[in-house]
């Protein structure tokens, strides 16, 4: 079933008139107030986290650190729901994210499959953004080589040997990326 923009507007309007808040993931929350309607943009930067499944435990630790710093990490193991078209959901989450964190390790660099696919999609998304925007954030989980195509254009952060310092640097870049996306979302024209 295809929903047209006018139908979406009507659903939102009816929900607000019924006193219900309407949250649109990645955008924010609409709610009724005494003065009319209010929109609260999503305050937490959204971060897509790409990784090799063998690195899941350390990536979960990274996601917890990002949450503690006020970010909203998107991790497939937590966000995908049963029955969802996972390739479509992942592609949409990458395109909608404020930042894309690529977690590099000896395992992810050499592995074929989903991590490589997500990385390629993120590179495509980065090409569509303004040149000065921060989006792709390579992070080394441990000592490994970063693919040449990435290392030639993007500065990476090491999450070793000083985990806290690496996470702080990553969070600063995520916040910068989110500021750029918020300006772009609400720019007239």
N, C-alpha and C positions, 0 to 999 in steps of 0.2 A: 504494500500500500504506500503510495506516494502522498506526502503531506505538502501542501502549498504554503508559502509564507503567510498568506492571509488566514489560513486555518490555524497556523501556529499562534498568530497574534490573538485570534479568538479564544483559543485554549488558555493562553496566558491571561487575557482579560477576564474571562469567566472565573478562572481560579482566583485571581486577585479580588474580584467582586465577592467571591464566596469567603473571603478572609484568609485564603491560603497563600503562603509564600511560594514563589516559583524560583527554583535554583537551576541555573544552566551551567553545567560543569565547564570550567575554563573561562567563564565570562563573569558570573556573579549571581546575585540574588535580587529578585523583584519582590516587593511586599507593599501591602496597603498601609497607609498611615492616615491620621486624622486630616491631613492636608491634601491627600491624594495618593500618589504612588511614589515609592522610593526605590532607587536602584543602588545597591551596594556592590561595587566591583570586587571581584575575587582579590583578596589582599595577599594571599600567599602565592609566590611565584611557582608555576608548575614546571616540573622537571621530569623529562622522560629519561629513564635510566636503562641503558643497553648493556648487556653483559653476556658472558658465556655461563651456561647453567652450572658448570663446575665451580664457578665463583659465587654462587648464590649466598653463601653464609657471610662473606665479607661485604657483598653488595647490600644485604639486609642491614648490616651494621652501618653502611654508608647512608642508606635511606633513613635510618633512625637518627643519625647525626643531622641530616638535612631537615627532617621534621622538627628536631629540637631547635634548629636555627630559623624556623619559620617558613620553610619551603614545603611544597606539596609534591613529593616524588611519585612518579607513575611507574610502578613495577608490575609487569604482566602477571606475575604470580598472585598479586593482591588485587589487581583492578579488573582482570578479565572475568566475566560471569559465564556460568554454564550456558551454552547455546549461542553465545556471541560469535559472530564471524570474526575470529581473532586477527586475521591478516588485515581486514578493513579497520578494525578497532585500533590496532597498533599503528597503522599508517595515519589514521586520524589523530591519535594521541601525539604522535611525533610532530605532525604539522601544526597542531594547536598549542604545543608546549612553548613556554617562554625560553627554555633551554633544553639541550640534549646532552646528557653526560654519557660519553662512551667509555666504559670501563675496560681498560686494556690490561691483559695479563699474558703470560706465555700460552695459555689455553685459548683465549679469545682471538689472539692474533693469527693463530694457525688453523683455527677451527672453521669449517665450512658450515653454512646454515643461517639460522635466524639472526644472529648477531651481525653478520656481514650484510645481510639484507636490510636490517634496521639502519646500519651505518650508511649504506648507499642511499637510502631514502632520506636520511638526515642531511647528507651532502646535497641532494637535490633541493630540499627545503631551504638550506642555507643559501643556495644560489638565487632563490627568489626573494630574499630579504635584502634590505639596504646594505651596502658594503661595510658600513661602520657598525652594524648591529652585531652583538655577541649572541651566538646561538650554540654552535658546536663546541663542547667543552671536553677535550680528551683528558682522561684521568688514568694514570698508571697505578694499578693496585699493588704492583710489585715490579721489580726490575724486568723490563722486556723492551723490545724494539717497537716503536710506533710506526705503523705503515707510512711509507714515504709520502704518499698523496696527502696524508694528514699532517705529518711532521713538517712538510714544506710550507704549509700555510697557517697552521694553528699552533699556538703555544699550548703545551700540555702541563698538567699539574701532577706531581708525585704525591701519593698518599702514604708514602714510606720515605724515609724512616720516621718522619714526624707526622703522624696521622692528624693531630689537631691542627697543625699549621696548614697542611694540605686541604683539609675540609674548610678552614676559614677562607683560604684563597678561592676555593671552588664556590663557596656561598657568596663571596663578593662579586664574582663574575655572574652568578645566577641572578643576583639582585640587579646588576647592570642590565642584563638581558631583559629582565621583566620590566624595568623602567622604559626601555626602548619599545617593547611591545605595547605597553599601556599608552604611550604617546601615540603610537601608530593606530591603535584601536579608536582613539577618541579624536583623531585629527580630522578636521572638516574636509570634505571633498571626496 
